[in-house]
Amino acid sequence: MAVEQNRRDFIGMALGGVTAVGGVIALGAMKKTWDPLPSVQSAGFITVDLSPMQEGELKTLQWRGKPIFILKKTADMKKNENRDVVAGNSNYTVIIGLCTHLGCIPTWIPARKEFSCACHGGVFDASGVNTFGPPPRPMDIPPFKIDGEKLVLGEEGPEYQKLTAKKA
């Protein structure tokens, strides 16, 4: 009878151990479902420090699944009051890096100071304005806010509202 009792205790403890391990795994899976998806996390705000950028430098980053081009303009690049972003004493182009024709990603060509889309030959100037080819309009400007020498993507600041008001 004592052997039978020990066997029942062992089976009970083994079943309890398997149940506990299963419960821990289930709690881990539940926690994972509560965490925000990476796509939701990338939909937030991104802060970019513009101060280390050199004149003529193009910085590319991803925001909300789209490429963002930030170009620090040189003195010989044509200024565009309707599209240039001023931070500190420098002018920048901040655009969503997608061709407005079919959504291809244009390439920056520093020698010509223009963005060129290889898909159908669309050309955009250093401010993202369409100058040649099939693109029907300039590249889009993402919502942003200037905070000193920092650019905050995803937040509509007065600078962004001023640029979008000029478009209308």
Phi and psi in radians as a Rosetta constraint file:
Dihedral C 1 N 2 CA 2 C 2 CIRCULARHARMONIC -1.169 0.35
Dihedral N 2 CA 2 C 2 N 3 CIRCULARHARMONIC -0.635 0.35
Dihedral C 2 N 3 CA 3 C 3 CIRCULARHARMONIC -1.145 0.35
Dihedral N 3 CA 3 C 3 N 4 CIRCULARHARMONIC -0.721 0.35
Dihedral C 3 N 4 CA 4 C 4 CIRCULARHARMONIC -1.078 0.35
Dihedral N 4 CA 4 C 4 N 5 CIRCULARHARMONIC -0.701 0.35
Dihedral C 4 N 5 CA 5 C 5 CIRCULARHARMONIC -1.137 0.35
Dihedral N 5 CA 5 C 5 N 6 CIRCULARHARMONIC -0.768 0.35
Dihedral C 5 N 6 CA 6 C 6 CIRCULARHARMONIC -1.104 0.35
Dihedral N 6 CA 6 C 6 N 7 CIRCULARHARMONIC -0.667 0.35
Dihedral C 6 N 7 CA 7 C 7 CIRCULARHARMONIC -1.139 0.35
Dihedral N 7 CA 7 C 7 N 8 CIRCULARHARMONIC -0.740 0.35
Dihedral C 7 N 8 CA 8 C 8 CIRCULARHARMONIC -1.139 0.35
Dihedral N 8 CA 8 C 8 N 9 CIRCULARHARMONIC -0.715 0.35
Dihedral C 8 N 9 CA 9 C 9 CIRCULARHARMONIC -1.068 0.35
Dihedral N 9 CA 9 C 9 N 10 CIRCULARHARMONIC -0.757 0.35
Dihedral C 9 N 10 CA 10 C 10 CIRCULARHARMONIC -1.095 0.35
Dihedral N 10 CA 10 C 10 N 11 CIRCULARHARMONIC -0.812 0.35
Dihedral C 10 N 11 CA 11 C 11 CIRCULARHARMONIC -1.093 0.35
Dihedral N 11 CA 11 C 11 N 12 CIRCULARHARMONIC -0.710 0.35
Dihedral C 11 N 12 CA 12 C 12 CIRCULARHARMONIC -1.111 0.35
Dihedral N 12 CA 12 C 12 N 13 CIRCULARHARMONIC -0.764 0.35
Dihedral C 12 N 13 CA 13 C 13 CIRCULARHARMONIC -1.188 0.35
Dihedral N 13 CA 13 C 13 N 14 CIRCULARHARMONIC -0.667 0.35
Dihedral C 13 N 14 CA 14 C 14 CIRCULARHARMONIC -1.113 0.35
Dihedral N 14 CA 14 C 14 N 15 CIRCULARHARMONIC -0.784 0.35
Dihedral C 14 N 15 CA 15 C 15 CIRCULARHARMONIC -1.101 0.35
Dihedral N 15 CA 15 C 15 N 16 CIRCULARHARMONIC -0.716 0.35
Dihedral C 15 N 16 CA 16 C 16 CIRCULARHARMONIC -1.116 0.35
Dihedral N 16 CA 16 C 16 N 17 CIRCULARHARMONIC -0.696 0.35
Dihedral C 16 N 17 CA 17 C 17 CIRCULARHARMONIC -1.131 0.35
Dihedral N 17 CA 17 C 17 N 18 CIRCULARHARMONIC -0.788 0.35
Dihedral C 17 N 18 CA 18 C 18 CIRCULARHARMONIC -1.088 0.35
Dihedral N 18 CA 18 C 18 N 19 CIRCULARHARMONIC -0.715 0.35
Dihedral C 18 N 19 CA 19 C 19 CIRCULARHARMONIC -1.111 0.35
Dihedral N 19 CA 19 C 19 N 20 CIRCULARHARMONIC -0.728 0.35
Dihedral C 19 N 20 CA 20 C 20 CIRCULARHARMONIC -1.122 0.35
Dihedral N 20 CA 20 C 20 N 21 CIRCULARHARMONIC -0.764 0.35
Dihedral C 20 N 21 CA 21 C 21 CIRCULARHARMONIC -1.090 0.35
Dihedral N 21 CA 21 C 21 N 22 CIRCULARHARMONIC -0.771 0.35
Dihedral C 21 N 22 CA 22 C 22 CIRCULARHARMONIC -1.063 0.35
Dihedral N 22 CA 22 C 22 N 23 CIRCULARHARMONIC -0.684 0.35
Dihedral C 22 N 23 CA 23 C 23 CIRCULARHARMONIC -1.134 0.35
Dihedral N 23 CA 23 C 23 N 24 CIRCULARHARMONIC -0.719 0.35
Dihedral C 23 N 24 CA 24 C 24 CIRCULARHARMONIC -1.119 0.35
Dihedral N 24 CA 24 C 24 N 25 CIRCULARHARMONIC -0.748 0.35
Dihedral C 24 N 25 CA 25 C 25 CIRCULARHARMONIC -1.106 0.35
Dihedral N 25 CA 25 C 25 N 26 CIRCULARHARMONIC -0.744 0.35
Dihedral C 25 N 26 CA 26 C 26 CIRCULARHARMONIC -1.109 0.35
Dihedral N 26 CA 26 C 26 N 27 CIRCULARHARMONIC -0.705 0.35
Dihedral C 26 N 27 CA 27 C 27 CIRCULARHARMONIC -1.126 0.35
Dihedral N 27 CA 27 C 27 N 28 CIRCULARHARMONIC -0.691 0.35
Dihedral C 27 N 28 CA 28 C 28 CIRCULARHARMONIC -1.074 0.35
Dihedral N 28 CA 28 C 28 N 29 CIRCULARHARMONIC -0.731 0.35
Dihedral C 28 N 29 CA 29 C 29 CIRCULARHARMONIC -1.153 0.35
Dihedral N 29 CA 29 C 29 N 30 CIRCULARHARMONIC -0.686 0.35
Dihedral C 29 N 30 CA 30 C 30 CIRCULARHARMONIC -1.126 0.35
Dihedral N 30 CA 30 C 30 N 31 CIRCULARHARMONIC -0.721 0.35
Dihedral C 30 N 31 CA 31 C 31 CIRCULARHARMONIC -1.093 0.35
Dihedral N 31 CA 31 C 31 N 32 CIRCULARHARMONIC -0.672 0.35
Dihedral C 31 N 32 CA 32 C 32 CIRCULARHARMONIC -1.094 0.35
Dihedral N 32 CA 32 C 32 N 33 CIRCULARHARMONIC -0.624 0.35
Dihedral C 32 N 33 CA 33 C 33 CIRCULARHARMONIC -1.250 0.35
Dihedral N 33 CA 33 C 33 N 34 CIRCULARHARMONIC -0.392 0.35
Dihedral C 33 N 34 CA 34 C 34 CIRCULARHARMONIC -1.429 0.35
Dihedral N 34 CA 34 C 34 N 35 CIRCULARHARMONIC -0.412 0.35
Dihedral C 34 N 35 CA 35 C 35 CIRCULARHARMONIC -1.186 0.35
Dihedral N 35 CA 35 C 35 N 36 CIRCULARHARMONIC 2.512 0.35
Dihedral C 35 N 36 CA 36 C 36 CIRCULARHARMONIC -1.166 0.35
Dihedral N 36 CA 36 C 36 N 37 CIRCULARHARMONIC 2.561 0.35
Dihedral C 36 N 37 CA 37 C 37 CIRCULARHARMONIC -1.161 0.35
Dihedral N 37 CA 37 C 37 N 38 CIRCULARHARMONIC 2.680 0.35
Dihedral C 37 N 38 CA 38 C 38 CIRCULARHARMONIC -1.005 0.35
Dihedral N 38 CA 38 C 38 N 39 CIRCULARHARMONIC -0.587 0.35
Dihedral C 38 N 39 CA 39 C 39 CIRCULARHARMONIC -1.163 0.35
Dihedral N 39 CA 39 C 39 N 40 CIRCULARHARMONIC -0.573 0.35
Dihedral C 39 N 40 CA 40 C 40 CIRCULARHARMONIC -1.301 0.35
Dihedral N 40 CA 40 C 40 N 41 CIRCULARHARMONIC -0.693 0.35
Dihedral C 40 N 41 CA 41 C 41 CIRCULARHARMONIC -1.097 0.35
Dihedral N 41 CA 41 C 41 N 42 CIRCULARHARMONIC -0.682 0.35
Dihedral C 41 N 42 CA 42 C 42 CIRCULARHARMONIC -1.304 0.35
Dihedral N 42 CA 42 C 42 N 43 CIRCULARHARMONIC -0.161 0.35
Dihedral C 42 N 43 CA 43 C 43 CIRCULARHARMONIC -1.424 0.35
Dihedral N 43 CA 43 C 43 N 44 CIRCULARHARMONIC -0.053 0.35
Dihedral C 43 N 44 CA 44 C 44 CIRCULARHARMONIC -1.385 0.35
Dihedral N 44 CA 44 C 44 N 45 CIRCULARHARMONIC -2.676 0.35
Dihedral C 44 N 45 CA 45 C 45 CIRCULARHARMONIC -1.630 0.35
Dihedral N 45 CA 45 C 45 N 46 CIRCULARHARMONIC 2.501 0.35
Dihedral C 45 N 46 CA 46 C 46 CIRCULARHARMONIC -2.164 0.35
Dihedral N 46 CA 46 C 46 N 47 CIRCULARHARMONIC 2.258 0.35
Dihedral C 46 N 47 CA 47 C 47 CIRCULARHARMONIC -1.810 0.35
Dihedral N 47 CA 47 C 47 N 48 CIRCULARHARMONIC 2.247 0.35
Dihedral C 47 N 48 CA 48 C 48 CIRCULARHARMONIC -2.099 0.35
Dihedral N 48 CA 48 C 48 N 49 CIRCULARHARMONIC 2.169 0.35
Dihedral C 48 N 49 CA 49 C 49 CIRCULARHARMONIC -1.423 0.35
Dihedral N 49 CA 49 C 49 N 50 CIRCULARHARMONIC 2.031 0.35
Dihedral C 49 N 50 CA 50 C 50 CIRCULARHARMONIC -1.531 0.35
Dihedral N 50 CA 50 C 50 N 51 CIRCULARHARMONIC -0.261 0.35
Dihedral C 50 N 51 CA 51 C 51 CIRCULARHARMONIC -1.061 0.35
Dihedral N 51 CA 51 C 51 N 52 CIRCULARHARMONIC -0.630 0.35
Dihedral C 51 N 52 CA 52 C 52 CIRCULARHARMONIC -1.373 0.35
Dihedral N 52 CA 52 C 52 N 53 CIRCULARHARMONIC -0.099 0.35
Dihedral C 52 N 53 CA 53 C 53 CIRCULARHARMONIC -1.214 0.35
Dihedral N 53 CA 53 C 53 N 54 CIRCULARHARMONIC 2.434 0.35
Dihedral C 53 N 54 CA 54 C 54 CIRCULARHARMONIC -1.582 0.35
Dihedral N 54 CA 54 C 54 N 55 CIRCULARHARMONIC 2.723 0.35
Dihedral C 54 N 55 CA 55 C 55 CIRCULARHARMONIC -1.047 0.35
Dihedral N 55 CA 55 C 55 N 56 CIRCULARHARMONIC 2.365 0.35
Dihedral C 55 N 56 CA 56 C 56 CIRCULARHARMONIC 1.482 0.35
Dihedral N 56 CA 56 C 56 N 57 CIRCULARHARMONIC -0.073 0.35
Dihedral C 56 N 57 CA 57 C 57 CIRCULARHARMONIC -1.406 0.35
Dihedral N 57 CA 57 C 57 N 58 CIRCULARHARMONIC 2.404 0.35
Dihedral C 57 N 58 CA 58 C 58 CIRCULARHARMONIC -1.908 0.35
Dihedral N 58 CA 58 C 58 N 59 CIRCULARHARMONIC 2.187 0.35
Dihedral C 58 N 59 CA 59 C 59 CIRCULARHARMONIC -1.906 0.35
Dihedral N 59 CA 59 C 59 N 60 CIRCULARHARMONIC 2.275 0.35
Dihedral C 59 N 60 CA 60 C 60 CIRCULARHARMONIC -2.036 0.35
Dihedral N 60 CA 60 C 60 N 61 CIRCULARHARMONIC 2.296 0.35
Dihedral C 60 N 61 CA 61 C 61 CIRCULARHARMONIC -2.472 0.35
Dihedral N 61 CA 61 C 61 N 62 CIRCULARHARMONIC 2.945 0.35
Dihedral C 61 N 62 CA 62 C 62 CIRCULARHARMONIC -1.918 0.35
Dihedral N 62 CA 62 C 62 N 63 CIRCULARHARMONIC 2.339 0.35
Dihedral C 62 N 63 CA 63 C 63 CIRCULARHARMONIC -2.484 0.35
Dihedral N 63 CA 63 C 63 N 64 CIRCULARHARMONIC 2.178 0.35
Dihedral C 63 N 64 CA 64 C 64 CIRCULARHARMONIC 0.937 0.35
Dihedral N 64 CA 64 C 64 N 65 CIRCULARHARMONIC 0.646 0.35
Dihedral C 64 N 65 CA 65 C 65 CIRCULARHARMONIC 1.338 0.35
Dihedral N 65 CA 65 C 65 N 66 CIRCULARHARMONIC 0.157 0.35
Dihedral C 65 N 66 CA 66 C 66 CIRCULARHARMONIC -2.110 0.35
Dihedral N 66 CA 66 C 66 N 67 CIRCULARHARMONIC 2.581 0.35
Dihedral C 66 N 67 CA 67 C 67 CIRCULARHARMONIC -1.321 0.35
Dihedral N 67 CA 67 C 67 N 68 CIRCULARHARMONIC 2.392 0.35
Dihedral C 67 N 68 CA 68 C 68 CIRCULARHARMONIC -2.008 0.35
Dihedral N 68 CA 68 C 68 N 69 CIRCULARHARMONIC 2.217 0.35
Dihedral C 68 N 69 CA 69 C 69 CIRCULARHARMONIC -1.778 0.35
Dihedral N 69 CA 69 C 69 N 70 CIRCULARHARMONIC 2.232 0.35
Dihedral C 69 N 70 CA 70 C 70 CIRCULARHARMONIC -2.123 0.35
Dihedral N 70 CA 70 C 70 N 71 CIRCULARHARMONIC 2.010 0.35
Dihedral C 70 N 71 CA 71 C 71 CIRCULARHARMONIC -2.010 0.35
Dihedral N 71 CA 71 C 71 N 72 CIRCULARHARMONIC 2.155 0.35
Dihedral C 71 N 72 CA 72 C 72 CIRCULARHARMONIC -1.513 0.35
Dihedral N 72 CA 72 C 72 N 73 CIRCULARHARMONIC 2.022 0.35
Dihedral C 72 N 73 CA 73 C 73 CIRCULARHARMONIC -1.295 0.35
Dihedral N 73 CA 73 C 73 N 74 CIRCULARHARMONIC 2.566 0.35
Dihedral C 73 N 74 CA 74 C 74 CIRCULARHARMONIC -1.591 0.35
Dihedral N 74 CA 74 C 74 N 75 CIRCULARHARMONIC 2.957 0.35
Dihedral C 74 N 75 CA 75 C 75 CIRCULARHARMONIC -1.111 0.35
Dihedral N 75 CA 75 C 75 N 76 CIRCULARHARMONIC -0.515 0.35
Dihedral C 75 N 76 CA 76 C 76 CIRCULARHARMONIC -1.540 0.35
Dihedral N 76 CA 76 C 76 N 77 CIRCULARHARMONIC -0.028 0.35
Dihedral C 76 N 77 CA 77 C 77 CIRCULARHARMONIC -1.426 0.35
Dihedral N 77 CA 77 C 77 N 78 CIRCULARHARMONIC 2.421 0.35
Dihedral C 77 N 78 CA 78 C 78 CIRCULARHARMONIC -1.090 0.35
Dihedral N 78 CA 78 C 78 N 79 CIRCULARHARMONIC 2.267 0.35
Dihedral C 78 N 79 CA 79 C 79 CIRCULARHARMONIC -1.408 0.35
Dihedral N 79 CA 79 C 79 N 80 CIRCULARHARMONIC 2.537 0.35
Dihedral C 79 N 80 CA 80 C 80 CIRCULARHARMONIC -2.345 0.35
Dihedral N 80 CA 80 C 80 N 81 CIRCULARHARMONIC 1.756 0.35
Dihedral C 80 N 81 CA 81 C 81 CIRCULARHARMONIC -1.075 0.35
Dihedral N 81 CA 81 C 81 N 82 CIRCULARHARMONIC -0.436 0.35
Dihedral C 81 N 82 CA 82 C 82 CIRCULARHARMONIC -1.422 0.35
Dihedral N 82 CA 82 C 82 N 83 CIRCULARHARMONIC -0.187 0.35
Dihedral C 82 N 83 CA 83 C 83 CIRCULARHARMONIC -2.366 0.35
Dihedral N 83 CA 83 C 83 N 84 CIRCULARHARMONIC -0.336 0.35
Dihedral C 83 N 84 CA 84 C 84 CIRCULARHARMONIC -1.271 0.35
Dihedral N 84 CA 84 C 84 N 85 CIRCULARHARMONIC 2.462 0.35
Dihedral C 84 N 85 CA 85 C 85 CIRCULARHARMONIC -1.824 0.35
Dihedral N 85 CA 85 C 85 N 86 CIRCULARHARMONIC 2.235 0.35
Dihedral C 85 N 86 CA 86 C 86 CIRCULARHARMONIC -1.844 0.35
Dihedral N 86 CA 86 C 86 N 87 CIRCULARHARMONIC 2.152 0.35
Dihedral C 86 N 87 CA 87 C 87 CIRCULARHARMONIC -2.345 0.35
Dihedral N 87 CA 87 C 87 N 88 CIRCULARHARMONIC 2.147 0.35
Dihedral C 87 N 88 CA 88 C 88 CIRCULARHARMONIC 1.185 0.35
Dihedral N 88 CA 88 C 88 N 89 CIRCULARHARMONIC -2.229 0.35
Dihedral C 88 N 89 CA 89 C 89 CIRCULARHARMONIC -1.898 0.35
Dihedral N 89 CA 89 C 89 N 90 CIRCULARHARMONIC 0.299 0.35
Dihedral C 89 N 90 CA 90 C 90 CIRCULARHARMONIC -2.076 0.35
Dihedral N 90 CA 90 C 90 N 91 CIRCULARHARMONIC 2.679 0.35
Dihedral C 90 N 91 CA 91 C 91 CIRCULARHARMONIC -1.777 0.35
Dihedral N 91 CA 91 C 91 N 92 CIRCULARHARMONIC 2.428 0.35
Dihedral C 91 N 92 CA 92 C 92 CIRCULARHARMONIC -2.277 0.35
Dihedral N 92 CA 92 C 92 N 93 CIRCULARHARMONIC 2.652 0.35
Dihedral C 92 N 93 CA 93 C 93 CIRCULARHARMONIC -1.828 0.35
Dihedral N 93 CA 93 C 93 N 94 CIRCULARHARMONIC 2.215 0.35
Dihedral C 93 N 94 CA 94 C 94 CIRCULARHARMONIC -2.177 0.35
Dihedral N 94 CA 94 C 94 N 95 CIRCULARHARMONIC 1.952 0.35
Dihedral C 94 N 95 CA 95 C 95 CIRCULARHARMONIC -2.457 0.35
Dihedral N 95 CA 95 C 95 N 96 CIRCULARHARMONIC 2.749 0.35
Dihedral C 95 N 96 CA 96 C 96 CIRCULARHARMONIC -1.402 0.35
Dihedral N 96 CA 96 C 96 N 97 CIRCULARHARMONIC 2.116 0.35
Dihedral C 96 N 97 CA 97 C 97 CIRCULARHARMONIC -1.379 0.35
Dihedral N 97 CA 97 C 97 N 98 CIRCULARHARMONIC 0.968 0.35
Dihedral C 97 N 98 CA 98 C 98 CIRCULARHARMONIC -2.225 0.35
Dihedral N 98 CA 98 C 98 N 99 CIRCULARHARMONIC 2.300 0.35
Dihedral C 98 N 99 CA 99 C 99 CIRCULARHARMONIC -1.106 0.35
Dihedral N 99 CA 99 C 99 N 100 CIRCULARHARMONIC 2.384 0.35
Dihedral C 99 N 100 CA 100 C 100 CIRCULARHARMONIC -1.400 0.35
Dihedral N 100 CA 100 C 100 N 101 CIRCULARHARMONIC 0.025 0.35
Dihedral C 100 N 101 CA 101 C 101 CIRCULARHARMONIC -1.435 0.35
Dihedral N 101 CA 101 C 101 N 102 CIRCULARHARMONIC -1.144 0.35
Dihedral C 101 N 102 CA 102 C 102 CIRCULARHARMONIC -2.280 0.35
Dihedral N 102 CA 102 C 102 N 103 CIRCULARHARMONIC 0.158 0.35
Dihedral C 102 N 103 CA 103 C 103 CIRCULARHARMONIC 1.523 0.35
Dihedral N 103 CA 103 C 103 N 104 CIRCULARHARMONIC 0.269 0.35
Dihedral C 103 N 104 CA 104 C 104 CIRCULARHARMONIC -1.252 0.35
Dihedral N 104 CA 104 C 104 N 105 CIRCULARHARMONIC 2.873 0.35
Dihedral C 104 N 105 CA 105 C 105 CIRCULARHARMONIC -1.729 0.35
Dihedral N 105 CA 105 C 105 N 106 CIRCULARHARMONIC 1.940 0.35
Dihedral C 105 N 106 CA 106 C 106 CIRCULARHARMONIC -1.206 0.35
Dihedral N 106 CA 106 C 106 N 107 CIRCULARHARMONIC 2.779 0.35
Dihedral C 106 N 107 CA 107 C 107 CIRCULARHARMONIC -1.868 0.35
Dihedral N 107 CA 107 C 107 N 108 CIRCULARHARMONIC 2.417 0.35
Dihedral C 107 N 108 CA 108 C 108 CIRCULARHARMONIC -1.414 0.35
Dihedral N 108 CA 108 C 108 N 109 CIRCULARHARMONIC 2.209 0.35
Dihedral C 108 N 109 CA 109 C 109 CIRCULARHARMONIC -1.976 0.35
Dihedral N 109 CA 109 C 109 N 110 CIRCULARHARMONIC 1.718 0.35
Dihedral C 109 N 110 CA 110 C 110 CIRCULARHARMONIC -1.052 0.35
Dihedral N 110 CA 110 C 110 N 111 CIRCULARHARMONIC -0.635 0.35
Dihedral C 110 N 111 CA 111 C 111 CIRCULARHARMONIC -1.083 0.35
Dihedral N 111 CA 111 C 111 N 112 CIRCULARHARMONIC -0.627 0.35
Dihedral C 111 N 112 CA 112 C 112 CIRCULARHARMONIC -1.735 0.35
Dihedral N 112 CA 112 C 112 N 113 CIRCULARHARMONIC -0.105 0.35
Dihedral C 112 N 113 CA 113 C 113 CIRCULARHARMONIC 0.946 0.35
Dihedral N 113 CA 113 C 113 N 114 CIRCULARHARMONIC 0.901 0.35
Dihedral C 113 N 114 CA 114 C 114 CIRCULARHARMONIC -2.671 0.35
Dihedral N 114 CA 114 C 114 N 115 CIRCULARHARMONIC 2.794 0.35
Dihedral C 114 N 115 CA 115 C 115 CIRCULARHARMONIC -1.709 0.35
Dihedral N 115 CA 115 C 115 N 116 CIRCULARHARMONIC 2.327 0.35
Dihedral C 115 N 116 CA 116 C 116 CIRCULARHARMONIC -2.153 0.35
Dihedral N 116 CA 116 C 116 N 117 CIRCULARHARMONIC 2.265 0.35
Dihedral C 116 N 117 CA 117 C 117 CIRCULARHARMONIC -1.733 0.35
Dihedral N 117 CA 117 C 117 N 118 CIRCULARHARMONIC 2.056 0.35
Dihedral C 117 N 118 CA 118 C 118 CIRCULARHARMONIC -1.291 0.35
Dihedral N 118 CA 118 C 118 N 119 CIRCULARHARMONIC -0.327 0.35
Dihedral C 118 N 119 CA 119 C 119 CIRCULARHARMONIC -1.068 0.35
Dihedral N 119 CA 119 C 119 N 120 CIRCULARHARMONIC -0.923 0.35
Dihedral C 119 N 120 CA 120 C 120 CIRCULARHARMONIC -2.382 0.35
Dihedral N 120 CA 120 C 120 N 121 CIRCULARHARMONIC 0.329 0.35
Dihedral C 120 N 121 CA 121 C 121 CIRCULARHARMONIC 1.436 0.35
Dihedral N 121 CA 121 C 121 N 122 CIRCULARHARMONIC 0.304 0.35
Dihedral C 121 N 122 CA 122 C 122 CIRCULARHARMONIC -1.207 0.35
Dihedral N 122 CA 122 C 122 N 123 CIRCULARHARMONIC 2.501 0.35
Dihedral C 122 N 123 CA 123 C 123 CIRCULARHARMONIC -2.259 0.35
Dihedral N 123 CA 123 C 123 N 124 CIRCULARHARMONIC 2.391 0.35
Dihedral C 123 N 124 CA 124 C 124 CIRCULARHARMONIC -2.201 0.35
Dihedral N 124 CA 124 C 124 N 125 CIRCULARHARMONIC 2.494 0.35
Dihedral C 124 N 125 CA 125 C 125 CIRCULARHARMONIC -1.336 0.35
Dihedral N 125 CA 125 C 125 N 126 CIRCULARHARMONIC -3.086 0.35
Dihedral C 125 N 126 CA 126 C 126 CIRCULARHARMONIC -1.131 0.35
Dihedral N 126 CA 126 C 126 N 127 CIRCULARHARMONIC -0.251 0.35
Dihedral C 126 N 127 CA 127 C 127 CIRCULARHARMONIC -1.673 0.35
Dihedral N 127 CA 127 C 127 N 128 CIRCULARHARMONIC -0.008 0.35
Dihedral C 127 N 128 CA 128 C 128 CIRCULARHARMONIC 1.500 0.35
Dihedral N 128 CA 128 C 128 N 129 CIRCULARHARMONIC 0.245 0.35
Dihedral C 128 N 129 CA 129 C 129 CIRCULARHARMONIC -1.556 0.35
Dihedral N 129 CA 129 C 129 N 130 CIRCULARHARMONIC 2.298 0.35
Dihedral C 129 N 130 CA 130 C 130 CIRCULARHARMONIC -1.154 0.35
Dihedral N 130 CA 130 C 130 N 131 CIRCULARHARMONIC 2.258 0.35
Dihedral C 130 N 131 CA 131 C 131 CIRCULARHARMONIC -2.092 0.35
Dihedral N 131 CA 131 C 131 N 132 CIRCULARHARMONIC -0.301 0.35
Dihedral C 131 N 132 CA 132 C 132 CIRCULARHARMONIC -2.760 0.35
Dihedral N 132 CA 132 C 132 N 133 CIRCULARHARMONIC 2.601 0.35
Dihedral C 132 N 133 CA 133 C 133 CIRCULARHARMONIC 1.608 0.35
Dihedral N 133 CA 133 C 133 N 134 CIRCULARHARMONIC -2.893 0.35
Dihedral C 133 N 134 CA 134 C 134 CIRCULARHARMONIC -1.374 0.35
Dihedral N 134 CA 134 C 134 N 135 CIRCULARHARMONIC -0.225 0.35
Dihedral C 134 N 135 CA 135 C 135 CIRCULARHARMONIC -1.002 0.35
Dihedral N 135 CA 135 C 135 N 136 CIRCULARHARMONIC 2.216 0.35
Dihedral C 135 N 136 CA 136 C 136 CIRCULARHARMONIC -1.357 0.35
Dihedral N 136 CA 136 C 136 N 137 CIRCULARHARMONIC -0.311 0.35
Dihedral C 136 N 137 CA 137 C 137 CIRCULARHARMONIC -2.718 0.35
Dihedral N 137 CA 137 C 137 N 138 CIRCULARHARMONIC 2.953 0.35
Dihedral C 137 N 138 CA 138 C 138 CIRCULARHARMONIC -1.106 0.35
Dihedral N 138 CA 138 C 138 N 139 CIRCULARHARMONIC 2.844 0.35
Dihedral C 138 N 139 CA 139 C 139 CIRCULARHARMONIC -1.137 0.35
Dihedral N 139 CA 139 C 139 N 140 CIRCULARHARMONIC 2.602 0.35
Dihedral C 139 N 140 CA 140 C 140 CIRCULARHARMONIC -1.309 0.35
Dihedral N 140 CA 140 C 140 N 141 CIRCULARHARMONIC 2.637 0.35
Dihedral C 140 N 141 CA 141 C 141 CIRCULARHARMONIC -1.787 0.35
Dihedral N 141 CA 141 C 141 N 142 CIRCULARHARMONIC 2.191 0.35
Dihedral C 141 N 142 CA 142 C 142 CIRCULARHARMONIC -1.331 0.35
Dihedral N 142 CA 142 C 142 N 143 CIRCULARHARMONIC 2.729 0.35
Dihedral C 142 N 143 CA 143 C 143 CIRCULARHARMONIC -1.127 0.35
Dihedral N 143 CA 143 C 143 N 144 CIRCULARHARMONIC 2.360 0.35
Dihedral C 143 N 144 CA 144 C 144 CIRCULARHARMONIC -2.640 0.35
Dihedral N 144 CA 144 C 144 N 145 CIRCULARHARMONIC 2.926 0.35
Dihedral C 144 N 145 CA 145 C 145 CIRCULARHARMONIC -2.458 0.35
Dihedral N 145 CA 145 C 145 N 146 CIRCULARHARMONIC 2.475 0.35
Dihedral C 145 N 146 CA 146 C 146 CIRCULARHARMONIC -1.710 0.35
Dihedral N 146 CA 146 C 146 N 147 CIRCULARHARMONIC 2.259 0.35
Dihedral C 146 N 147 CA 147 C 147 CIRCULARHARMONIC -2.223 0.35
Dihedral N 147 CA 147 C 147 N 148 CIRCULARHARMONIC 1.515 0.35
Dihedral C 147 N 148 CA 148 C 148 CIRCULARHARMONIC 1.218 0.35
Dihedral N 148 CA 148 C 148 N 149 CIRCULARHARMONIC -1.995 0.35
Dihedral C 148 N 149 CA 149 C 149 CIRCULARHARMONIC -1.856 0.35
Dihedral N 149 CA 149 C 149 N 150 CIRCULARHARMONIC 0.391 0.35
Dihedral C 149 N 150 CA 150 C 150 CIRCULARHARMONIC -2.028 0.35
Dihedral N 150 CA 150 C 150 N 151 CIRCULARHARMONIC 2.517 0.35
Dihedral C 150 N 151 CA 151 C 151 CIRCULARHARMONIC -1.917 0.35
Dihedral N 151 CA 151 C 151 N 152 CIRCULARHARMONIC 2.203 0.35
Dihedral C 151 N 152 CA 152 C 152 CIRCULARHARMONIC -1.894 0.35
Dihedral N 152 CA 152 C 152 N 153 CIRCULARHARMONIC 1.881 0.35
Dihedral C 152 N 153 CA 153 C 153 CIRCULARHARMONIC -1.417 0.35
Dihedral N 153 CA 153 C 153 N 154 CIRCULARHARMONIC 2.421 0.35
Dihedral C 153 N 154 CA 154 C 154 CIRCULARHARMONIC 1.822 0.35
Dihedral N 154 CA 154 C 154 N 155 CIRCULARHARMONIC -0.150 0.35
Dihedral C 154 N 155 CA 155 C 155 CIRCULARHARMONIC -2.080 0.35
Dihedral N 155 CA 155 C 155 N 156 CIRCULARHARMONIC 2.297 0.35
Dihedral C 155 N 156 CA 156 C 156 CIRCULARHARMONIC -1.491 0.35
Dihedral N 156 CA 156 C 156 N 157 CIRCULARHARMONIC 1.755 0.35
Dihedral C 156 N 157 CA 157 C 157 CIRCULARHARMONIC -1.596 0.35
Dihedral N 157 CA 157 C 157 N 158 CIRCULARHARMONIC 3.081 0.35
Dihedral C 157 N 158 CA 158 C 158 CIRCULARHARMONIC -1.079 0.35
Dihedral N 158 CA 158 C 158 N 159 CIRCULARHARMONIC -0.543 0.35
Dihedral C 158 N 159 CA 159 C 159 CIRCULARHARMONIC -1.129 0.35
Dihedral N 159 CA 159 C 159 N 160 CIRCULARHARMONIC -0.766 0.35
Dihedral C 159 N 160 CA 160 C 160 CIRCULARHARMONIC -1.146 0.35
Dihedral N 160 CA 160 C 160 N 161 CIRCULARHARMONIC -0.774 0.35
Dihedral C 160 N 161 CA 161 C 161 CIRCULARHARMONIC -1.102 0.35
Dihedral N 161 CA 161 C 161 N 162 CIRCULARHARMONIC -0.608 0.35
Dihedral C 161 N 162 CA 162 C 162 CIRCULARHARMONIC -1.154 0.35
Dihedral N 162 CA 162 C 162 N 163 CIRCULARHARMONIC -0.747 0.35
Dihedral C 162 N 163 CA 163 C 163 CIRCULARHARMONIC -1.185 0.35
Dihedral N 163 CA 163 C 163 N 164 CIRCULARHARMONIC -0.699 0.35
Dihedral C 163 N 164 CA 164 C 164 CIRCULARHARMONIC -1.304 0.35
Dihedral N 164 CA 164 C 164 N 165 CIRCULARHARMONIC -0.449 0.35
Dihedral C 164 N 165 CA 165 C 165 CIRCULARHARMONIC -1.227 0.35
Dihedral N 165 CA 165 C 165 N 166 CIRCULARHARMONIC -0.575 0.35
Dihedral C 165 N 166 CA 166 C 166 CIRCULARHARMONIC -1.224 0.35
Dihedral N 166 CA 166 C 166 N 167 CIRCULARHARMONIC -0.493 0.35
Dihedral C 166 N 167 CA 167 C 167 CIRCULARHARMONIC -1.213 0.35
Dihedral N 167 CA 167 C 167 N 168 CIRCULARHARMONIC -0.563 0.35
